[in-house]
Amino acid sequence: MANTIHVDVVSAEESIFSGEAKFVALPGEAGELGIYPRHTPLITRIRPGAVRIETADGGEEFVFVAGGILEVQPSTVTVLSDTAIRGKDLDDEKASKAKAAAEEALKNARSDIDIALAQSELAVMAAQIAALRKYRQKK
């Protein structure tokens, strides 16, 4: 029996991570999910936040996702997200500026749709900043 599970994290633009892992933790729709090799098959939505991958060699990878879909098979985990950024590529200043812009858009929103879009953008930015801080603490 294998002690690892193959993990693919894919954004709309590129493959962000592909490799073997001992464990994966990510923000499921109903709360934090932990996945070990030979997990029961599952498909679910995921919320904005950090995907933490404990690699086969004992290292750790963090990938920020702006929500998406998770598919789990006994030997494979696939995370599909429109936006996925490696933890080491997260930019504190850029994330803070985007959050400020989203807050400004929320203040200036004129309709329910504008408000919903701004709130969604703000949630994604806040999750990205939280993921960044968590990633930096681990270093």
C-alpha positions as CSV (number, residue, x, y, z in Angstrom):
1,M,0.0,0.0,0.0
2,A,1.3,3.5,-0.9
3,N,2.1,5.9,1.9
4,T,1.5,8.9,-0.4
5,I,-1.2,10.4,-2.6
6,H,-0.6,12.3,-5.8
7,V,-1.7,15.9,-5.6
8,D,-2.4,18.3,-8.5
9,V,-3.3,22.0,-7.8
10,V,-4.3,23.6,-11.1
11,S,-5.4,27.2,-11.8
12,A,-7.0,28.5,-15.0
13,E,-3.5,29.5,-16.3
14,E,-1.2,26.7,-15.1
15,S,-0.3,23.7,-13.0
16,I,0.7,25.2,-9.6
17,F,1.7,22.0,-7.8
18,S,2.0,18.4,-8.9
19,G,3.7,15.8,-6.7
20,E,3.4,13.1,-4.0
21,A,2.1,14.0,-0.6
22,K,1.6,12.3,2.8
23,F,-1.3,14.7,3.8
24,V,-3.3,17.6,2.4
25,A,-5.4,20.1,4.3
26,L,-7.7,22.6,2.7
27,P,-10.7,24.8,3.3
28,G,-13.8,22.7,2.4
29,E,-17.2,24.3,2.0
30,A,-18.3,23.1,5.4
31,G,-14.9,23.4,7.2
32,E,-11.3,22.3,7.1
33,L,-10.7,19.0,5.3
34,G,-7.8,16.7,5.9
35,I,-6.9,14.1,3.2
36,Y,-4.6,11.1,3.6
37,P,-3.7,8.4,1.0
38,R,-6.6,6.0,0.3
39,H,-9.2,8.6,1.2
40,T,-12.8,7.9,0.2
41,P,-13.7,9.4,-3.2
42,L,-15.2,12.9,-2.8
43,I,-16.1,15.9,-4.9
44,T,-16.8,19.2,-3.1
45,R,-16.4,23.0,-3.4
46,I,-13.7,24.7,-1.5
47,R,-13.6,28.1,0.0
48,P,-10.9,30.8,-0.5
49,G,-7.9,30.0,1.7
50,A,-4.7,27.9,2.0
51,V,-4.1,24.4,0.7
52,R,-1.3,22.9,2.9
53,I,0.5,20.0,1.3
54,E,2.8,17.8,3.4
55,T,5.1,16.5,0.7
56,A,6.5,12.9,0.5
57,D,10.0,14.2,1.6
58,G,8.6,15.7,4.8
59,G,8.5,19.3,3.4
60,E,5.5,21.6,3.3
61,E,4.0,23.5,0.3
62,F,1.3,26.2,0.7
63,V,-0.9,27.2,-2.2
64,F,-3.5,30.0,-1.8
65,V,-6.8,29.3,-3.7
66,A,-9.6,31.7,-4.3
67,G,-12.2,28.9,-4.0
68,G,-12.8,26.1,-6.5
69,I,-13.5,22.4,-6.7
70,L,-11.8,19.5,-5.0
71,E,-11.8,15.9,-6.3
72,V,-10.4,13.1,-4.2
73,Q,-9.8,9.6,-5.4
74,P,-8.0,6.9,-3.3
75,S,-4.6,7.7,-5.0
76,T,-5.2,11.2,-6.4
77,V,-6.2,14.7,-5.1
78,T,-7.1,17.3,-7.7
79,V,-7.7,21.0,-6.7
80,L,-9.2,23.1,-9.5
81,S,-9.3,26.9,-8.9
82,D,-9.6,29.9,-11.2
83,T,-6.9,31.6,-9.1
84,A,-4.1,29.6,-7.3
85,I,-0.9,31.2,-6.1
86,R,2.1,29.4,-4.5
87,G,2.7,30.6,-0.9
88,K,6.2,31.7,-1.8
89,D,4.8,33.9,-4.6
90,L,2.2,35.7,-2.4
91,D,3.0,39.4,-2.3
92,D,2.1,41.2,1.0
93,E,2.0,44.7,-0.4
94,K,0.0,43.6,-3.5
95,A,-2.5,41.7,-1.4
96,S,-3.0,44.7,1.0
97,K,-3.5,47.1,-1.9
98,A,-6.1,44.8,-3.5
99,K,-7.9,44.5,-0.2
100,A,-7.9,48.3,0.2
101,A,-9.3,48.6,-3.4
102,A,-12.0,46.0,-2.6
103,E,-12.9,47.9,0.6
104,E,-13.2,51.1,-1.4
105,A,-15.4,49.4,-4.0
106,L,-17.6,48.2,-1.2
107,K,-18.0,51.7,0.1
108,N,-18.9,53.0,-3.3
109,A,-21.2,50.2,-4.3
110,R,-24.5,51.4,-5.7
111,S,-26.4,48.1,-6.2
112,D,-26.8,44.7,-4.6
113,I,-24.7,43.2,-7.4
114,D,-21.9,45.7,-6.8
115,I,-22.0,45.0,-3.1
116,A,-21.9,41.2,-3.6
117,L,-19.0,41.5,-6.0
118,A,-17.0,43.7,-3.7
119,Q,-17.8,41.5,-0.7
120,S,-16.6,38.4,-2.7
121,E,-13.4,40.2,-3.7
122,L,-12.8,41.4,-0.1
123,A,-13.3,37.8,1.2
124,V,-10.7,36.5,-1.3
125,M,-8.2,39.2,-0.5
126,A,-8.7,38.7,3.3
127,A,-8.2,34.9,2.8
128,Q,-5.0,35.5,0.8
129,I,-3.6,37.8,3.4
130,A,-4.4,35.3,6.2
131,A,-2.8,32.5,4.1
132,L,0.3,34.7,3.6
133,R,0.6,35.4,7.3
134,K,0.2,31.7,8.1
135,Y,2.8,30.8,5.5
136,R,5.3,33.4,6.8
137,Q,4.9,32.1,10.4
138,K,5.8,28.6,9.3
139,K,9.1,29.9,7.8
